[in-house]
Amino acid sequence: MEMNEKEAVREPQEQREDVWDDLPHDSQHDALWEAEGTELAVRQLMEQLKESEEKQTALQKKQLFFTRIFAVSNLVLAAIVLLFVVCVLPGLTRALEQASGTLKQASEALTMAEGALDELEDVADNVNSLVDSSSLAVEQTMKKVDQMDIESLNEAISDLNDVIAPLAEFFGKFKK
């Protein structure tokens, strides 16, 4: 067994030397490597790097997990928005079509009201002209009435009354 332990110890040293063979050599590095305890310090640094790498890997796994959750939640949200649009859009389209029809009817009603107002304006003009002509006729009639001799008219009425009174008495006797 002692042989195996020695062989096991030699293999890692050979591997370590292979790793260090790739690095550039200078006398200061060689002196540090040969100094006592340097190998132990390098091993501790390598362990720290390994632990740091493991922590980074764990953090990356967590990040991947949360990224997947975020992606799934975005897909669910997009599906909800799409479903909402699919459900609401037809109703909204119908409502807009009804609003458009109502606006057309309102426009037609306004056009008809505008025509009625134009006709009312024509009627008002006709009434104004009728009033003007009537006032002219009344004015002419008043001038003729003013020209008449009221006193002679009253005398004629009185004379007519005097003539009709005896006739009324005469016909009144036959009624009884």
C-alpha positions as CSV (number, residue, x, y, z in Angstrom):
1,M,0.0,0.0,0.0
2,E,2.8,2.3,0.6
3,M,3.7,2.0,-3.0
4,N,0.3,3.1,-4.1
5,E,0.3,6.1,-1.9
6,K,3.7,7.2,-3.3
7,E,2.4,6.7,-6.8
8,A,-0.7,8.6,-6.0
9,V,1.4,11.4,-4.6
10,R,3.6,11.5,-7.7
11,E,0.7,11.6,-10.2
12,P,-0.7,14.9,-8.8
13,Q,2.7,16.4,-8.7
14,E,3.2,15.5,-12.3
15,Q,-0.2,17.0,-13.2
16,R,0.6,20.1,-11.3
17,E,3.9,20.4,-13.1
18,D,2.2,20.0,-16.4
19,V,-0.2,22.9,-15.5
20,W,2.7,25.1,-14.5
21,D,4.7,24.2,-17.6
22,D,2.3,26.2,-19.7
23,L,2.9,29.3,-17.7
24,P,5.8,31.6,-18.6
25,H,8.9,31.1,-16.4
26,D,11.0,33.6,-14.8
27,S,13.4,33.4,-11.9
28,Q,11.2,35.2,-9.4
29,H,8.3,32.7,-10.0
30,D,10.6,29.8,-9.7
31,A,12.0,31.1,-6.5
32,L,8.5,31.6,-5.1
33,W,7.5,28.1,-6.2
34,E,10.5,26.5,-4.5
35,A,10.0,28.5,-1.3
36,E,8.6,26.6,1.6
37,G,4.8,26.8,2.0
38,T,4.2,28.2,-1.5
39,E,2.7,24.9,-2.7
40,L,0.3,25.0,0.3
41,A,-0.7,28.6,-0.5
42,V,-1.3,27.7,-4.1
43,R,-3.5,24.8,-3.0
44,Q,-5.5,27.0,-0.7
45,L,-6.0,29.5,-3.5
46,M,-7.1,26.7,-5.8
47,E,-9.6,25.5,-3.2
48,Q,-10.9,29.1,-2.8
49,L,-11.2,29.3,-6.6
50,K,-13.1,26.0,-6.7
51,E,-15.4,27.2,-3.9
52,S,-15.9,30.5,-5.7
53,E,-16.7,28.6,-8.9
54,E,-19.2,26.4,-7.1
55,K,-20.9,29.5,-5.7
56,Q,-21.1,31.0,-9.1
57,T,-22.5,27.8,-10.5
58,A,-25.2,27.8,-7.8
59,L,-26.0,31.4,-8.5
60,Q,-26.2,30.8,-12.2
61,K,-28.6,27.9,-11.5
62,K,-30.8,30.2,-9.4
63,Q,-30.6,32.8,-12.2
64,L,-31.6,30.2,-14.8
65,F,-34.5,29.1,-12.6
66,F,-35.8,32.7,-12.1
67,T,-35.2,33.4,-15.8
68,R,-37.4,30.4,-16.7
69,I,-40.1,31.6,-14.2
70,F,-39.9,35.1,-15.8
71,A,-40.2,33.6,-19.3
72,V,-43.2,31.4,-18.3
73,S,-44.9,34.3,-16.6
74,N,-44.4,36.5,-19.7
75,L,-45.9,33.7,-21.8
76,V,-48.9,33.5,-19.5
77,L,-49.3,37.2,-19.5
78,A,-49.1,37.4,-23.3
79,A,-51.7,34.6,-23.5
80,I,-54.0,36.5,-21.2
81,V,-53.6,39.7,-23.2
82,L,-54.2,37.7,-26.5
83,L,-57.3,36.1,-25.0
84,F,-58.6,39.4,-23.8
85,V,-58.1,40.9,-27.2
86,V,-59.8,38.0,-28.9
87,C,-62.8,38.2,-26.5
88,V,-63.2,42.0,-26.4
89,L,-62.3,42.9,-30.0
90,P,-65.5,41.5,-31.7
91,G,-67.7,43.3,-29.1
92,L,-65.7,46.5,-29.5
93,T,-66.0,46.2,-33.3
94,R,-69.8,45.8,-33.1
95,A,-70.1,48.7,-30.7
96,L,-68.1,50.9,-33.1
97,E,-70.3,49.8,-36.1
98,Q,-73.4,50.7,-34.0
99,A,-71.9,54.0,-33.1
100,S,-71.1,54.6,-36.8
101,G,-74.7,53.8,-37.8
102,T,-76.0,56.1,-35.0
103,L,-73.8,58.9,-36.2
104,K,-75.1,58.4,-39.8
105,Q,-78.7,58.6,-38.5
106,A,-77.9,61.7,-36.5
107,S,-76.2,63.3,-39.5
108,E,-79.3,62.6,-41.6
109,A,-81.6,64.0,-38.9
110,L,-79.5,67.1,-38.7
111,T,-79.7,67.5,-42.5
112,M,-83.5,67.1,-42.3
113,A,-83.6,69.7,-39.4
114,E,-81.5,72.1,-41.5
115,G,-84.0,71.7,-44.4
116,A,-86.9,72.3,-42.0
117,L,-85.3,75.4,-40.7
118,D,-84.7,76.7,-44.2
119,E,-88.4,76.0,-45.0
120,L,-89.4,77.7,-41.7
121,E,-87.3,80.7,-42.7
122,D,-89.2,80.8,-46.0
123,V,-92.5,80.6,-44.2
124,A,-91.4,83.4,-41.9
125,D,-90.5,85.5,-44.9
126,N,-93.9,84.8,-46.4
127,V,-95.7,85.7,-43.2
128,N,-93.7,88.9,-43.0
129,S,-94.7,89.8,-46.6
130,L,-98.3,88.9,-45.8
131,V,-98.2,91.0,-42.7
132,D,-96.7,93.8,-44.7
133,S,-99.4,93.6,-47.4
134,S,-102.1,93.3,-44.7
135,S,-100.9,96.3,-42.9
136,L,-100.8,98.1,-46.2
137,A,-104.4,97.1,-46.9
138,V,-105.5,98.1,-43.4
139,E,-103.8,101.4,-43.8
140,Q,-105.6,101.9,-47.1
141,T,-108.9,100.9,-45.5
142,M,-108.3,103.3,-42.7
143,K,-107.6,106.1,-45.1
144,K,-111.0,105.3,-46.9
145,V,-112.8,105.2,-43.5
146,D,-111.3,108.5,-42.6
147,Q,-112.5,109.9,-45.9
148,M,-116.0,108.8,-45.3
149,D,-118.5,111.2,-43.9
150,I,-119.6,109.6,-40.6
151,E,-122.3,112.1,-39.9
152,S,-124.1,111.6,-43.2
153,L,-123.8,107.8,-42.6
154,N,-125.4,108.2,-39.2
155,E,-128.2,110.3,-40.7
156,A,-128.8,107.6,-43.3
157,I,-129.0,104.9,-40.7
158,S,-131.5,107.1,-38.7
159,D,-133.6,107.6,-41.7
160,L,-133.6,103.9,-42.5
161,N,-134.6,103.2,-38.9
162,D,-137.5,105.7,-39.2
163,V,-138.7,103.9,-42.4
164,I,-138.3,100.3,-41.0
165,A,-140.1,101.0,-37.6
166,P,-143.6,101.4,-39.1
167,L,-143.1,98.4,-41.3
168,A,-142.0,96.4,-38.3
169,E,-145.2,97.4,-36.5
170,F,-147.3,96.5,-39.4
171,F,-145.8,93.1,-39.8
172,G,-145.9,92.6,-36.1
173,K,-149.7,92.8,-36.1
174,F,-149.9,89.8,-38.4
175,K,-147.8,87.6,-36.2
176,K,-150.2,87.7,-33.3
